[in-house]
Amino acid sequence: MTAIPPELSAARDRFLDLVADLRPDLHRYGSRLVGSAIDGEDVVQEALAKAYYAMSLSPEMPPLRPWLLRIAHNTAVDFLRRYDRRS
């Protein structure tokens, strides 16, 4: 296994610091949408991964809270669609 380059590790840490205050709100929102705190954590993790990737492609910073809530909402809807297909 290769080590994460220091610049990537630093960028990840900066992103996590940036979203740290919003994470509880994202978890609460995602949990209510999918009906489970455990699944809500999965939604938050996936939403943050999507946001990290999207932020790396964006030339400017979007308004953080509404942007992350929208990503979390869409991720929860996708989660519920996948769950519905499995059932």
Z-matrix of the N, CA and C atoms (Angstrom, degrees):
N
C 1 1.446
C 2 1.525 1 108.39
N 3 1.316 2 116.92 1 134.99
C 4 1.460 3 120.88 2 -178.68
C 5 1.522 4 110.40 3 -91.05
N 6 1.292 5 115.56 4 151.97
C 7 1.466 6 121.49 5 179.39
C 8 1.522 7 110.15 6 -76.70
N 9 1.324 8 115.24 7 149.61
C 10 1.463 9 120.91 8 176.92
C 11 1.526 10 107.85 9 -73.66
N 12 1.324 11 118.02 10 129.95
C 13 1.469 12 119.60 11 178.15
C 14 1.526 13 111.00 12 -57.92
N 15 1.308 14 117.83 13 142.52
C 16 1.469 15 120.70 14 -176.70
C 17 1.531 16 114.15 15 -56.63
N 18 1.329 17 117.54 16 -36.79
C 19 1.468 18 118.96 17 -179.22
C 20 1.526 19 111.54 18 -68.33
N 21 1.328 20 117.22 19 -34.50
C 22 1.470 21 120.82 20 176.93
C 23 1.522 22 110.36 21 -70.70
N 24 1.304 23 116.54 22 -40.65
C 25 1.460 24 120.99 23 177.93
C 26 1.527 25 110.34 24 -62.83
N 27 1.329 26 116.77 25 -42.09
C 28 1.468 27 120.72 26 178.77
C 29 1.527 28 111.03 27 -65.39
N 30 1.326 29 117.56 28 -40.11
C 31 1.474 30 121.22 29 178.79
C 32 1.531 31 110.16 30 -64.28
N 33 1.323 32 115.86 31 -41.99
C 34 1.470 33 119.74 32 178.51
C 35 1.523 34 110.18 33 -62.64
N 36 1.316 35 117.08 34 -44.56
C 37 1.462 36 121.04 35 179.92
C 38 1.534 37 111.62 36 -62.76
N 39 1.332 38 117.04 37 -39.95
C 40 1.475 39 120.49 38 177.21
C 41 1.531 40 110.58 39 -63.72
N 42 1.321 41 116.76 40 -41.43
C 43 1.468 42 120.43 41 178.92
C 44 1.529 43 110.13 42 -63.24
N 45 1.324 44 116.91 43 -46.13
C 46 1.469 45 119.98 44 -179.70
C 47 1.532 46 111.56 45 -63.69
N 48 1.322 47 117.36 46 -35.96
C 49 1.466 48 120.31 47 175.00
C 50 1.524 49 110.78 48 -65.25
N 51 1.314 50 116.53 49 -38.51
C 52 1.458 51 122.35 50 -179.05
C 53 1.529 52 111.70 51 -63.95
N 54 1.330 53 117.64 52 -38.83
C 55 1.464 54 121.50 53 -175.75
C 56 1.522 55 113.55 54 -97.83
N 57 1.327 56 117.79 55 -0.09
C 58 1.467 57 121.20 56 -174.76
C 59 1.532 58 112.49 57 -56.85
N 60 1.323 59 117.79 58 -43.03
C 61 1.466 60 120.25 59 -178.57
C 62 1.529 61 112.77 60 -69.47
N 63 1.324 62 117.08 61 -25.78
C 64 1.469 63 120.93 62 -178.22
C 65 1.525 64 112.97 63 -89.80
N 66 1.316 65 117.50 64 -15.38
C 67 1.468 66 120.87 65 -173.67
C 68 1.537 67 112.96 66 -58.13
N 69 1.350 68 119.94 67 -44.68
C 70 1.474 69 118.68 68 177.96
C 71 1.532 70 112.83 69 -59.76
N 72 1.333 71 116.55 70 -40.12
C 73 1.475 72 119.67 71 178.11
C 74 1.527 73 111.00 72 -65.17
N 75 1.325 74 116.17 73 -41.09
C 76 1.469 75 119.78 74 177.98
C 77 1.523 76 110.59 75 -62.86
N 78 1.330 77 116.33 76 -41.60
C 79 1.468 78 119.57 77 -179.69
C 80 1.524 79 111.06 78 -65.36
N 81 1.324 80 116.20 79 -44.80
C 82 1.464 81 119.77 80 179.20
C 83 1.531 82 110.66 81 -60.79
N 84 1.327 83 116.52 82 -44.82
C 85 1.467 84 121.62 83 -179.08
C 86 1.530 85 110.56 84 -64.40
N 87 1.328 86 116.51 85 -48.95
C 88 1.465 87 120.04 86 -179.98
C 89 1.518 88 112.23 87 -62.88
N 90 1.324 89 116.81 88 -40.00
C 91 1.465 90 120.78 89 179.99
C 92 1.518 91 111.68 90 -63.45
N 93 1.316 92 115.86 91 -40.66
C 94 1.468 93 118.96 92 179.21
C 95 1.525 94 111.56 93 -68.48
N 96 1.306 95 116.37 94 -36.23
C 97 1.467 96 119.01 95 -179.68
C 98 1.526 97 111.59 96 -68.07
N 99 1.338 98 117.28 97 -41.21
C 100 1.467 99 119.54 98 -176.05
C 101 1.523 100 112.75 99 -95.61
N 102 1.348 101 117.73 100 -11.08
C 103 1.456 102 120.59 101 174.39
C 104 1.513 103 115.48 102 85.21
N 105 1.326 104 118.58 103 15.87
C 106 1.460 105 121.20 104 -178.34
C 107 1.522 106 109.30 105 -156.20
N 108 1.332 107 115.97 106 134.97
C 109 1.468 108 119.93 107 178.02
C 110 1.526 109 110.93 108 -67.29
N 111 1.308 110 117.27 109 -35.69
C 112 1.465 111 120.90 110 -179.74
C 113 1.518 112 109.95 111 -68.02
N 114 1.330 113 117.01 112 -48.49
C 115 1.459 114 120.16 113 177.69
C 116 1.525 115 111.01 114 -66.90
N 117 1.331 116 116.82 115 -30.68
C 118 1.455 117 120.69 116 176.32
C 119 1.521 118 111.49 117 -62.42
N 120 1.336 119 117.01 118 -36.02
C 121 1.466 120 120.21 119 176.83
C 122 1.527 121 110.53 120 -66.46
N 123 1.332 122 116.88 121 -38.62
C 124 1.467 123 120.00 122 175.83
C 125 1.523 124 110.69 123 -61.67
N 126 1.318 125 116.27 124 -41.48
C 127 1.467 126 121.17 125 178.88
C 128 1.532 127 110.17 126 -62.33
N 129 1.333 128 116.76 127 -44.22
C 130 1.468 129 120.61 128 -179.63
C 131 1.519 130 110.64 129 -62.70
N 132 1.321 131 116.88 130 -45.92
C 133 1.463 132 119.75 131 -178.87
C 134 1.524 133 111.41 132 -62.25
N 135 1.322 134 116.09 133 -42.78
C 136 1.466 135 119.20 134 178.97
C 137 1.529 136 110.90 135 -67.27
N 138 1.326 137 116.50 136 -40.36
C 139 1.467 138 120.19 137 179.36
C 140 1.532 139 110.74 138 -63.97
N 141 1.317 140 117.56 139 -41.10
C 142 1.460 141 120.10 140 179.19
C 143 1.527 142 111.15 141 -67.46
N 144 1.316 143 117.11 142 -35.88
C 145 1.469 144 119.72 143 176.38
C 146 1.529 145 110.06 144 -64.14
N 147 1.325 146 116.54 145 -43.07
C 148 1.466 147 120.32 146 178.14
C 149 1.527 148 110.66 147 -63.83
N 150 1.329 149 116.19 148 -41.36
C 151 1.463 150 120.38 149 -179.52
C 152 1.525 151 110.86 150 -65.63
N 153 1.305 152 117.47 151 -41.25
C 154 1.466 153 121.38 152 179.55
C 155 1.522 154 110.48 153 -60.87
N 156 1.323 155 115.61 154 -44.20
C 157 1.466 156 119.88 155 178.68
C 158 1.534 157 110.83 156 -65.80
N 159 1.333 158 116.39 157 -47.15
C 160 1.466 159 120.46 158 -178.54
C 161 1.529 160 111.22 159 -63.27
N 162 1.317 161 116.77 160 -36.69
C 163 1.455 162 120.37 161 -179.71
C 164 1.527 163 110.65 162 -66.30
N 165 1.326 164 115.83 163 -33.09
C 166 1.465 165 118.63 164 179.88
C 167 1.532 166 111.74 165 -69.13
N 168 1.328 167 117.03 166 -21.38
C 169 1.458 168 121.39 167 -179.74
C 170 1.523 169 112.96 168 -95.33
N 171 1.318 170 116.37 169 -13.81
C 172 1.464 171 120.82 170 -174.65
C 173 1.524 172 111.28 171 -87.09
N 174 1.333 173 116.74 172 136.16
C 175 1.465 174 119.47 173 179.31
C 176 1.531 175 112.95 174 -73.83
N 177 1.339 176 117.77 175 -21.60
C 178 1.461 177 120.28 176 179.61
C 179 1.516 178 109.91 177 -140.82
N 180 1.311 179 115.28 178 159.51
C 181 1.461 180 122.40 179 -177.00
C 182 1.521 181 110.58 180 -78.15
N 183 1.340 182 118.21 181 124.48
C 184 1.469 183 120.38 182 176.48
C 185 1.535 184 109.58 183 -76.19
N 186 1.338 185 117.73 184 167.08
C 187 1.468 186 119.63 185 172.74
C 188 1.537 187 107.73 186 -61.78
N 189 1.318 188 117.15 187 114.34
C 190 1.459 189 122.31 188 -163.98
C 191 1.525 190 114.63 189 -62.07
N 192 1.324 191 118.27 190 -53.19
C 193 1.473 192 120.40 191 -174.40
C 194 1.534 193 112.35 192 -60.51
N 195 1.344 194 119.69 193 -55.08
C 196 1.469 195 117.82 194 -179.13
C 197 1.523 196 112.81 195 -63.71
N 198 1.317 197 116.42 196 -34.53
C 199 1.465 198 120.47 197 179.30
C 200 1.521 199 111.01 198 -64.20
N 201 1.341 200 117.12 199 -46.69
C 202 1.470 201 120.22 200 179.59
C 203 1.527 202 111.71 201 -67.53
N 204 1.328 203 116.94 202 -37.90
C 205 1.471 204 118.88 203 177.88
C 206 1.527 205 111.22 204 -65.03
N 207 1.324 206 117.18 205 -36.77
C 208 1.469 207 119.96 206 177.67
C 209 1.531 208 110.30 207 -65.68
N 210 1.324 209 116.41 208 -43.34
C 211 1.466 210 119.82 209 178.21
C 212 1.529 211 110.09 210 -63.37
N 213 1.326 212 117.22 211 -42.20
C 214 1.464 213 120.66 212 178.57
C 215 1.530 214 110.73 213 -63.75
N 216 1.319 215 116.94 214 -40.79
C 217 1.471 216 120.49 215 178.55
C 218 1.534 217 110.68 216 -61.39
N 219 1.323 218 116.28 217 -49.73
C 220 1.465 219 119.89 218 -179.44
C 221 1.526 220 111.26 219 -63.94
N 222 1.321 221 117.34 220 -36.43
C 223 1.461 222 120.77 221 177.93
C 224 1.527 223 110.59 222 -66.66
N 225 1.330 224 117.29 223 -39.73
C 226 1.468 225 120.87 224 177.71
C 227 1.528 226 111.02 225 -65.06
N 228 1.319 227 117.04 226 -41.27
C 229 1.469 228 120.62 227 177.93
C 230 1.531 229 109.80 228 -62.07
N 231 1.323 230 116.60 229 -44.04
C 232 1.471 231 120.33 230 176.96
C 233 1.521 232 110.79 231 -61.49
N 234 1.336 233 117.03 232 -41.13
C 235 1.463 234 121.52 233 178.16
C 236 1.525 235 110.29 234 -59.78
N 237 1.328 236 116.55 235 -46.30
C 238 1.463 237 120.39 236 -179.15
C 239 1.530 238 111.49 237 -65.82
N 240 1.306 239 117.84 238 -36.39
C 241 1.470 240 120.52 239 176.82
C 242 1.524 241 111.10 240 -64.49
N 243 1.336 242 116.24 241 -43.12
C 244 1.469 243 119.85 242 177.37
C 245 1.519 244 110.57 243 -63.21
N 246 1.332 245 116.70 244 -41.78
C 247 1.466 246 121.77 245 -179.87
C 248 1.520 247 110.56 246 -63.90
N 249 1.340 248 116.27 247 -39.66
C 250 1.460 249 121.64 248 -179.89
C 251 1.531 250 110.32 249 -65.19
N 252 1.313 251 117.44 250 -38.47
C 253 1.476 252 120.68 251 179.06
C 254 1.521 253 112.04 252 -68.53
N 255 1.353 254 116.16 253 -34.71
C 256 1.467 255 119.78 254 -179.44
C 257 1.507 256 111.92 255 -72.18
N 258 1.340 257 116.82 256 -28.05
C 259 1.474 258 119.83 257 -175.98
C 260 1.502 259 112.56 258 -77.42
